[in-house]
Amino acid sequence: MNFQLTPNQLAVQQIARQFARDEVAPQARQSDESGDFPLHLVKRMGKLGFLAATISSAYGGSDMDYPSFTLISEELGWADSSVRGFLAVHASLVSLCINDWGTEAQKSKYLPLLASGEKIGCYCLTEPEAGSDVASMKSTVREEEGAFVLNGTKHWITNGGIADIGLVFASIDREQRHRGICAFIVETGWPGFETRPMGGQELGHRSSDHAFVTLNELRVPKENLLGEVGQGFKIGMSALDHGRLGVAAGAVGIAQQCLDASVDFARTREQFGQRIGDFQMIQAAIADMSADIEAARLLVYKAAWMKEKGLPTTRATSTAKLFATEMACKAAGEAVLLHGGRGYSSEYPVERLYRDIKGLQIYEGSSHIQRIVIARDVIGKP
Ligand SMILES: Cc1cc2nc3c(=O)[nH]c(=O)nc-3n(C[C@H](O)[C@H](O)[C@H](O)COP(=O)(O)OP(=O)(O)OC[C@H]3O[C@@H](n4cnc5c(N)ncnc54)[C@H](O)[C@@H]3O)c2cc1C
């Protein structure tokens, strides 16, 4: 057993931490308030090698290991969940999926563009009537000479309005449920891929671009089918297996910033003639936060290590996501309380962290769904 990061992993952590603190964190409040995604950071992340961290340099990637990518997600999560969420979708859900399932021609054409940030990716799975129950999706695809034709609607699509390349899922035979689902690499400029912003205002991730997508007689060339007809469900779930690890790491980052902010505040805020950090109840809250973060971080790093070893990681990533997001929800609640009235205002970052963390508990499979995945593995499938 070895709990030490390698020199390479430490170097990546250092670069990611510096970028997160110097360039990402300073803009987080402003972009949260304006609702505009900080697009200038995309190419910077491309230059730093974050956008295709674990992908081979043959396709413009950085040849990093999974623990390194997990460290990047953790540091970005500390700074701004909208930016970390961008990376999870662009890199884990889209690029890694093309890397794992794409043909040589698909990989050579799309991966370098995604790696540099020249093109942005989105992942179009969720529909208004099919969220957790992916197999019930209503979007359809029919085969025509030389092409597949897609129709349907998707919503909550992160990067949907700014993306150039979408991984889009549709069913060729709805009666077959998950066996009928197909995955496609779609260029969003093609006629029939239409987007508009989601209605309402999001609780958190307010600078993320969330779109409602309509597929309207969208013609996709045959060579843009990803995997085989009917493999889409498997492809989509394998992408989530990658993505959930990044979400779990992002939750650890959020909780770490909750702890850092709470410690700063507890050291300086005085009431009843002493620092609030000298009250035992405040100390208990900080000790619990610290212990919980440590436990979650170990689960996340273990899942990343297993992924790097090529071991099956579905249960490990679900466990890490479940524990880390639930833990960070609790940490954010405690951090707001510890800041008193100030925690209730956007003047202090814990207010945004409290709103953002709720999203991590829902997307890429809610906590309920993670419990189902874990329980199925523990008890065995019926
Ligand atoms: C910020 C954000 C970004 C997102 N980005 C993307 C994206 O880029 N691409 C994309 O495709 N989707 C995206 N989503 C959608 C997200 O993946 C879905 O919202 C999520 O999967 C839940 O689906 P739903 O909203 O339809 O809820 P539902 O599936 O309708 O669930 C409603 C409630 O029922 C519970 N539930 C459902 N089934 C069960 C069950 N079997 N047992 C127990 N409880 C159950 C759920 O946990 C939840 O509490 C995003 C969502 C958010 C909030």
The ligand as a Gaussian input file, in Angstrom:
#p B3LYP/6-31G(d) Opt

LIG

0 1
 C      -26.308000      21.299000     -13.465000
 C      -26.740000      20.142000     -14.312000
 C      -26.001000      19.791000     -15.445000
 C      -26.410000      18.726000     -16.246000
 N      -25.693000      18.414000     -17.387000
 C      -26.104000      17.408000     -18.197000
 C      -25.426000      17.129000     -19.440000
 O      -24.438000      17.769000     -19.791000
 N      -25.919000      16.138000     -20.235000
 C      -27.019000      15.387000     -19.889000
 O      -27.378000      14.505000     -20.650000
 N      -27.680000      15.634000     -18.720000
 C      -27.273000      16.623000     -17.877000
 N      -27.942000      16.897000     -16.704000
 C      -29.140000      16.132000     -16.390000
 C      -28.954000      15.163000     -15.224000
 O      -28.092000      14.127000     -15.596000
 C      -30.347000      14.690000     -14.780000
 O      -31.005000      15.801000     -14.210000
 C      -30.264000      13.544000     -13.784000
 O      -29.809000      12.377000     -14.408000
 C      -31.627000      13.257000     -13.135000
 O      -32.628000      13.124000     -14.110000
 P      -33.983000      13.972000     -13.962000
 O      -33.646000      15.382000     -13.715000
 O      -34.859000      13.659000     -15.124000
 O      -34.671000      13.415000     -12.637000
 P      -35.549000      12.075000     -12.508000
 O      -34.853000      10.934000     -13.136000
 O      -36.945000      12.373000     -12.938000
 O      -35.523000      11.857000     -10.941000
 C      -36.348000      12.562000     -10.020000
 C      -36.056000      12.025000      -8.626000
 O      -36.385000      10.635000      -8.568000
 C      -35.261000       9.903000      -8.163000
 N      -35.275000       8.583000      -8.820000
 C      -35.370000       8.313000     -10.156000
 N      -35.339000       6.997000     -10.367000
 C      -35.225000       6.391000      -9.141000
 C      -35.151000       5.056000      -8.667000
 N      -35.131000       4.016000      -9.517000
 N      -35.052000       4.833000      -7.332000
 C      -35.040000       5.876000      -6.461000
 N      -35.112000       7.173000      -6.829000
 C      -35.196000       7.426000      -8.147000
 C      -34.062000      10.720000      -8.573000
 O      -32.904000      10.382000      -7.849000
 C      -34.564000      12.122000      -8.271000
 O      -34.437000      12.377000      -6.898000
 C      -27.555000      17.959000     -15.891000
 C      -28.288000      18.301000     -14.736000
 C      -27.897000      19.381000     -13.959000
 C      -28.703000      19.735000     -12.739000

